[in-house]
């Protein structure tokens, strides 16, 4: 963590529940590691952005931001393994975006082409809960480079600055990774039955889609948040796994 007081001062219940960024798998993750994993597991290669293209995207996304610290909104695995050094973590609510399970993983992280997995993307909607991480200004360039190697390794998301509300009513602007509906991995046509099946059966080198959904629910349990959709998907996927011997 960046030494600027206690990052968990607002949420001591999260202490020990968020991976140390300096030892995170994603701290050194990039194309070379993805290519190694893809080759090792017989997965497709070449679908990712080049380092130069990804860096062009990052610099363009951040070019017009207001100077100062940068807030990152996490709504999926960033909530338990952000891999970035942060000075503060806060519970927050994205005001006009919602969490949708529409990112079909066929590239091997939590699913394959034969047995796709499913992860979340942020999309326009009625709002959703998540966590905010504050990157101090001196660390913004280095930490967003690490963040983009993970979140923008290939098509799926685009970055946007979205309004988020803290529990005390304060509204901040944070960067978040939202669904890119031009990407072939974003499938907004999935029914809830499709979502349940993909969550129940998808698995890859990062683990299962089922554990991904359980990870979201576990963070919400710590924070006293009840997300009916996440809970319903987890319960239904759990029942599917039992019924199908999973």
C-alpha positions as CSV (number, residue, x, y, z in Angstrom):
1,X,0.0,0.0,0.0
2,X,1.0,3.6,-0.4
3,X,2.1,5.0,3.0
4,X,-0.6,7.7,3.5
5,X,-2.3,6.7,6.7
6,X,-4.4,3.5,6.9
7,X,-6.1,2.6,3.6
8,X,-8.7,0.6,5.5
9,X,-9.6,3.4,8.0
10,X,-13.2,3.6,6.5
11,X,-13.6,-0.2,6.3
12,X,-11.5,-2.1,8.9
13,X,-13.6,-5.2,8.0
14,X,-11.8,-5.3,4.6
15,X,-8.3,-5.5,6.2
16,X,-6.8,-8.8,5.2
17,X,-9.6,-9.4,2.7
18,X,-8.0,-7.6,-0.3
19,X,-4.9,-9.1,-1.8
20,X,-1.6,-7.3,-1.3
21,X,-1.0,-5.5,-4.6
22,X,2.8,-6.0,-4.4
23,X,2.4,-9.8,-4.5
24,X,-0.6,-10.0,-6.8
25,X,-0.4,-12.2,-9.9
26,X,-1.7,-9.2,-11.8
27,X,1.1,-7.0,-10.7
28,X,3.4,-8.4,-13.5
29,X,0.7,-9.7,-15.8
30,X,0.9,-8.7,-19.4
31,X,1.1,-10.1,-23.0
32,X,4.1,-12.2,-22.4
33,X,2.4,-14.0,-19.4
34,X,-0.9,-14.3,-21.3
35,X,0.9,-15.9,-24.3
36,X,2.8,-18.3,-22.0
37,X,-0.5,-19.4,-20.3
38,X,-2.4,-19.6,-23.6
39,X,0.3,-21.8,-25.2
40,X,0.6,-23.9,-22.0
41,X,-3.1,-24.6,-21.9
42,X,-3.7,-24.9,-25.7
43,X,-5.7,-21.7,-25.8
44,X,-6.1,-19.2,-28.7
45,X,-3.5,-16.5,-29.0
46,X,-3.2,-13.1,-30.7
47,X,-6.5,-11.7,-29.6
48,X,-5.0,-9.1,-27.3
49,X,-3.9,-5.5,-27.9
50,X,-0.3,-4.9,-28.6
51,X,1.6,-3.1,-25.8
52,X,1.8,0.0,-28.0
53,X,-1.9,0.0,-28.7
54,X,-2.9,-0.5,-25.1
55,X,-0.6,2.3,-24.0
56,X,-2.1,4.6,-26.7
57,X,-5.6,3.8,-25.3
58,X,-4.5,4.4,-21.7
59,X,-2.9,7.8,-22.4
60,X,-5.9,8.9,-24.5
61,X,-8.3,7.8,-21.7
62,X,-6.4,9.8,-19.1
63,X,-5.5,12.8,-21.2
64,X,-8.3,15.1,-20.1
65,X,-8.8,13.9,-16.5
66,X,-8.6,16.5,-13.7
67,X,-5.2,16.6,-12.0
68,X,-4.9,15.0,-8.6
69,X,-5.6,11.6,-7.1
70,X,-7.5,9.1,-9.2
71,X,-10.4,6.9,-8.0
72,X,-11.0,3.5,-9.5
73,X,-14.4,1.8,-9.2
74,X,-14.2,-2.0,-8.9
75,X,-17.3,-4.1,-9.3
76,X,-15.8,-7.6,-9.9
77,X,-12.5,-9.1,-9.1
78,X,-10.9,-5.7,-8.6
79,X,-12.7,-5.7,-5.3
80,X,-10.6,-8.5,-3.8
81,X,-7.4,-8.3,-6.0
82,X,-6.9,-4.8,-7.5
83,X,-3.1,-5.2,-7.9
84,X,-2.7,-1.5,-7.6
85,X,-1.2,0.5,-4.7
86,X,-4.0,2.5,-3.1
87,X,-4.2,5.0,-0.3
88,X,-7.9,4.6,0.5
89,X,-10.7,2.1,-0.2
90,X,-14.4,3.1,0.1
91,X,-17.7,1.4,-0.4
92,X,-19.5,3.2,-3.3
93,X,-22.5,3.1,-5.5
94,X,-22.2,3.7,-9.3
95,X,-25.2,6.0,-9.9
96,X,-26.2,5.3,-13.5
97,X,-24.4,2.0,-14.3
98,X,-25.2,-1.5,-13.3
99,X,-23.3,-4.8,-13.0
100,X,-24.3,-7.2,-15.8
101,X,-23.0,-10.7,-16.3
102,X,-22.4,-10.4,-20.0
103,X,-18.7,-10.9,-20.5
104,X,-18.4,-14.4,-22.0
105,X,-14.9,-15.7,-21.3
106,X,-13.6,-18.0,-24.0
107,X,-9.9,-17.0,-23.7
108,X,-9.0,-19.2,-20.8
109,X,-9.2,-17.1,-17.6
110,X,-12.5,-18.4,-16.3
111,X,-13.7,-20.3,-19.3
112,X,-12.8,-21.7,-22.7
113,X,-14.4,-21.8,-26.2
114,X,-15.6,-25.3,-25.4
115,X,-16.9,-24.4,-21.9
116,X,-17.3,-20.6,-21.7
117,X,-17.2,-18.8,-18.4
118,X,-19.0,-15.6,-17.4
119,X,-17.8,-12.4,-15.7
120,X,-19.3,-9.0,-15.0
121,X,-19.2,-5.8,-17.0
122,X,-20.5,-2.4,-16.1
123,X,-23.3,-1.2,-18.3
124,X,-25.8,1.6,-18.4
125,X,-28.5,0.9,-15.7
126,X,-30.1,1.7,-12.4
127,X,-26.9,1.6,-10.3
128,X,-24.7,-0.9,-8.5
129,X,-22.5,-1.2,-5.5
130,X,-18.8,-1.8,-5.5
131,X,-15.5,-0.5,-4.0
132,X,-13.5,2.6,-4.8
133,X,-9.7,2.7,-4.6
134,X,-7.9,6.0,-4.5
135,X,-4.5,6.2,-6.2
136,X,-2.4,9.1,-5.0
137,X,-1.4,11.4,-7.8
138,X,2.3,10.6,-7.8
139,X,1.4,6.9,-8.4
140,X,-1.2,7.4,-11.1
141,X,0.9,6.8,-14.2
142,X,2.6,3.7,-12.9
143,X,-0.5,2.1,-11.3
144,X,-2.8,2.7,-14.3
145,X,-0.2,1.1,-16.6
146,X,-0.5,-2.0,-14.4
147,X,-4.3,-1.7,-14.3
148,X,-4.6,-1.4,-18.1
149,X,-2.4,-4.4,-18.7
150,X,-5.1,-6.4,-17.0
151,X,-8.4,-4.6,-17.8
152,X,-7.5,-3.6,-21.4
153,X,-5.4,-6.5,-22.5
154,X,-7.9,-7.1,-25.3
155,X,-11.4,-6.1,-26.4
156,X,-14.3,-6.3,-23.9
157,X,-14.2,-3.1,-21.9
158,X,-13.7,0.6,-22.5
159,X,-12.8,3.1,-19.8
160,X,-15.2,5.8,-18.7
161,X,-15.4,8.3,-15.9
162,X,-18.6,7.6,-14.0
163,X,-20.3,9.3,-11.0
164,X,-20.2,7.3,-7.8
165,X,-21.8,8.0,-4.5
166,X,-20.3,7.4,-1.1
167,X,-22.5,6.3,1.9
168,X,-22.4,9.9,3.2
169,X,-23.9,11.2,0.0
170,X,-20.7,12.6,-1.5
171,X,-20.5,12.2,-5.3
172,X,-17.1,11.5,-6.9
173,X,-15.9,10.8,-10.4
174,X,-14.1,7.5,-10.9
175,X,-12.7,5.6,-13.8
176,X,-14.5,2.3,-14.4
177,X,-14.3,-0.3,-17.1
178,X,-17.6,-0.6,-18.9
179,X,-19.0,-3.0,-21.5
180,X,-17.9,-2.5,-25.1
181,X,-20.8,-3.8,-27.0
182,X,-18.8,-4.0,-30.2
183,X,-16.6,-6.7,-28.7
184,X,-17.5,-10.3,-29.5
185,X,-16.9,-11.3,-25.9
186,X,-19.8,-9.1,-24.7
187,X,-23.1,-10.9,-25.1
188,X,-26.1,-8.9,-23.9
189,X,-28.5,-11.5,-25.3
190,X,-27.8,-14.0,-22.5
191,X,-30.9,-15.2,-20.6
192,X,-30.6,-15.7,-16.8
193,X,-30.6,-19.5,-17.5
194,X,-27.6,-19.0,-19.8
195,X,-25.9,-16.9,-17.1
196,X,-26.4,-19.7,-14.5
197,X,-25.1,-22.4,-16.8
198,X,-22.0,-20.5,-17.8
199,X,-21.2,-19.5,-14.2
200,X,-21.7,-23.0,-13.0
201,X,-19.5,-24.7,-15.7
202,X,-16.9,-22.1,-16.8
203,X,-13.3,-22.6,-15.5
204,X,-9.8,-21.5,-16.5
205,X,-6.3,-20.7,-15.3
206,X,-7.6,-18.0,-12.9
207,X,-10.3,-20.3,-11.4
208,X,-14.0,-20.8,-12.0
209,X,-16.7,-18.4,-12.9
210,X,-18.6,-19.8,-9.9
211,X,-15.8,-18.7,-7.5
212,X,-15.8,-15.3,-9.2
213,X,-19.5,-14.8,-8.3
214,X,-18.9,-16.1,-4.8
215,X,-16.1,-13.6,-4.5
216,X,-18.4,-10.7,-5.3
217,X,-21.0,-12.0,-2.8
218,X,-18.3,-12.5,-0.1
219,X,-17.2,-8.9,-0.4
220,X,-20.8,-7.7,-0.1
221,X,-21.4,-9.9,2.9
222,X,-18.5,-8.2,4.7
223,X,-19.9,-4.8,3.8
224,X,-23.5,-5.6,4.7
225,X,-24.7,-5.2,1.1
226,X,-27.4,-7.5,-0.3
227,X,-27.4,-7.7,-4.1
228,X,-30.4,-9.9,-5.0
229,X,-29.1,-10.6,-8.5
230,X,-25.7,-11.7,-7.4
231,X,-27.2,-13.9,-4.7
232,X,-29.8,-15.4,-7.0
233,X,-27.1,-16.3,-9.6
234,X,-24.9,-17.8,-7.0
235,X,-27.7,-19.9,-5.5
236,X,-28.9,-21.1,-8.9
237,X,-25.4,-21.9,-10.1
238,X,-24.7,-23.8,-7.0
239,X,-27.9,-25.8,-7.5
240,X,-26.9,-26.4,-11.1
241,X,-23.5,-27.8,-10.1
242,X,-25.2,-30.1,-7.6
243,X,-27.7,-31.3,-10.1
244,X,-25.0,-31.9,-12.7
245,X,-22.4,-33.5,-10.5
246,X,-20.2,-30.4,-10.5
